Amino acid sequence: MRLAIVPSVVCVVLLALARPSLAQSPSNEQSPLQTFNASANADQPDYFGKKSVPQKVSFRQAKPRTRRQHIIIASLFGGALAFGGIGLYFHLDSRDASNTLSIAGGEPIRTYDRAADSLRDRAFRSRTLAIVGYSIGGAFIAATIAAMSMTQPGDEIISIDDEPAPKNTVPVSVVPVRGGAVVGKAWSF
C-alpha cells in the first residue's frame, strides 16, 4: 500500500511544479480569475492612492439639550419616582391590613368589633392614598415624556473638509518632559 502512495504523491508534486510554468506562458490571454479581479477592481475606489479631489465628510449629530432642560426633565422624573414610591407604600399597607382583616391568626374574623372596624378603615384609607400616589406618579411620567419630546433639539449636520488647516493654528507644538517630549498638533472643525 505504501509503495502505491509514494509514486502518486511524487506525480502530484511534479504536476504542481509544472503548472505555474504553464500559467506564465507568454500568451496575451487572461485567466478567468484575472478577468474577475480586474472587473472587481474597476468598481472599487482606490483607498490608498493619491486623492485628486478634496473629499468632504458629512454626518448628523444630535444637538444637546440645555442645562435647564435637563434639570426640568430630571425633576419631573424624580417626582414620578417619589409619588410612585408613596403609592407603593400605601398599596402594601392596604394589602397588609386587608390580609389581616380577612384571616387573623389563620382563621377568618367572625366577630366584628372596633379593632376590625379600624383595620377596615386603615385598609380603605391606604387604598385611596395608593390610588392618589399612583395617579400623581403617572401624571409626572406623562409630563416627563411630554417634556422630553417638546425639548428635543433636533439634529445638526457636521461637515469635515479635506482642506489644509488655516494658517492661524499652531502647526506643531513640542513640550519637553522628563525622559522625552510630547508632540501635538491642533485642528479646528
C-alpha positions in Angstrom: 0.0 0.0 0.0 2.8 2.4 0.9 4.5 1.7 -2.4 1.4 2.9 -4.3 1.1 6.1 -2.3 4.7 7.3 -2.8 4.6 7.4 -6.6 1.2 9.1 -6.7 2.4 11.8 -4.2 5.5 12.4 -6.4 3.3 12.7 -9.5 1.1 15.3 -7.8 4.1 17.3 -6.7 5.6 17.3 -10.2 2.3 18.3 -11.8 2.0 21.1 -9.2 5.5 22.4 -10.0 4.9 22.2 -13.8 1.5 24.0 -13.5 2.9 27.5 -12.7 5.2 27.4 -15.7 2.1 26.7 -17.9 0.3 29.7 -16.3 3.2 32.0 -17.1 3.2 31.4 -20.8 3.8 34.5 -22.9 0.3 34.5 -24.4 -1.9 37.6 -24.1 -4.9 35.7 -22.8 -6.0 36.4 -19.2 -7.2 33.7 -16.9 -10.8 33.9 -15.7 -9.6 34.8 -12.2 -7.5 37.7 -13.6 -10.5 38.9 -15.6 -12.8 38.7 -12.5 -10.2 40.6 -10.3 -9.8 43.3 -13.0 -13.6 43.9 -13.3 -13.9 43.9 -9.5 -11.1 46.4 -9.0 -12.6 48.7 -11.7 -15.7 49.2 -9.5 -13.8 49.7 -6.2 -12.2 53.1 -5.3 -8.5 53.2 -4.7 -8.3 53.9 -0.9 -4.5 54.0 -0.9 -4.0 56.1 -4.0 -3.4 59.9 -4.1 -6.6 61.8 -3.7 -7.2 64.0 -6.7 -10.3 65.8 -5.5 -10.7 67.0 -1.9 -13.3 64.9 -0.2 -16.0 66.2 2.2 -17.4 64.1 5.0 -20.8 65.0 6.5 -22.7 63.3 9.3 -25.6 64.0 11.6 -25.2 64.7 15.2 -27.9 65.3 17.8 -27.8 68.7 19.4 -27.5 68.7 23.2 -30.3 69.9 25.5 -29.6 72.9 27.7 -28.8 72.5 31.4 -32.2 74.0 32.3 -34.0 71.4 30.1 -32.0 68.6 31.8 -33.0 69.9 35.2 -36.7 70.1 34.3 -36.7 66.5 32.9 -34.8 65.1 35.9 -37.2 66.9 38.3 -40.3 65.6 36.6 -38.9 62.1 36.6 -37.9 62.4 40.3 -41.4 63.5 41.1 -42.7 60.4 39.3 -40.4 58.1 41.3 -41.4 59.8 44.6 -45.1 59.6 44.1 -44.8 56.1 42.7 -43.0 55.1 45.8 -45.6 56.7 48.0 -48.3 54.8 46.1 -46.4 51.6 46.5 -46.0 52.1 50.3 -49.8 52.7 50.8 -50.6 49.9 48.4 -48.6 47.4 50.5 -50.1 48.9 53.7 -53.6 48.4 52.4 -52.9 44.9 51.3 -51.4 44.1 54.8 -54.5 45.5 56.5 -56.8 43.6 54.2 -55.0 40.3 54.7 -55.0 40.8 58.5 -58.7 41.5 58.4 -59.5 38.5 56.2 -57.5 36.0 58.2 -56.5 36.8 61.8 -54.2 34.1 63.2 -55.1 31.6 60.4 -58.9 31.8 60.9 -61.3 34.4 59.5 -62.6 37.0 61.9 -66.2 36.1 62.8 -67.0 38.9 65.2 -67.0 42.5 64.0 -65.7 44.9 66.7 -63.9 48.2 66.9 -60.5 46.8 66.2 -61.8 45.2 63.0 -63.5 48.4 62.1 -60.3 50.5 62.5 -58.4 47.9 60.5 -61.0 48.1 57.7 -60.8 51.9 57.7 -57.0 51.7 57.5 -57.2 49.4 54.5 -59.6 51.8 52.7 -57.6 54.9 53.6 -54.4 53.3 52.4 -56.1 52.1 49.2 -57.3 55.6 48.5 -53.8 57.1 49.1 -52.2 54.4 46.9 -54.5 55.3 44.1 -53.7 59.0 44.5 -50.0 58.3 44.7 -50.1 56.1 41.5 -52.2 58.7 39.7 -49.9 61.6 40.5 -46.8 59.5 39.6 -48.5 58.6 36.3 -49.1 62.3 35.6 -45.4 63.1 36.3 -44.4 60.3 33.9 -46.7 61.7 31.2 -45.2 65.2 31.9 -41.7 63.8 31.7 -42.4 62.2 28.3 -44.0 65.4 27.0 -41.1 67.5 28.2 -38.6 65.1 26.5 -40.5 65.3 23.2 -41.0 69.1 23.4 -37.4 69.9 24.2 -35.9 67.6 21.6 -33.4 69.9 20.0 -33.1 68.0 16.7 -30.0 67.2 14.6 -27.3 69.2 13.0 -25.1 68.3 10.0 -21.4 68.5 10.6 -19.1 68.6 7.7 -15.4 68.0 7.7 -13.5 69.1 4.6 -10.3 67.7 3.4 -8.6 71.1 3.2 -5.4 72.2 4.8 -5.7 73.8 8.3 -5.8 77.5 8.4 -2.5 79.3 8.9 -3.5 80.8 12.3 -3.4 77.5 14.1 -0.3 76.1 15.8 1.3 73.8 13.3 3.2 71.6 15.7 3.9 72.1 19.3 6.7 70.3 21.3 6.7 70.3 25.1 9.8 68.8 26.8 9.0 66.5 29.7 11.2 64.4 31.9 12.6 61.5 29.8 11.4 62.8 26.5 8.9 65.2 24.9 5.3 65.5 23.9 4.4 66.5 20.3 1.0 67.8 19.4 -0.9 69.4 16.6 -4.1 71.5 16.7 -7.0 71.2 14.3 -10.2 73.1 14.1 -13.5 71.9 12.8 
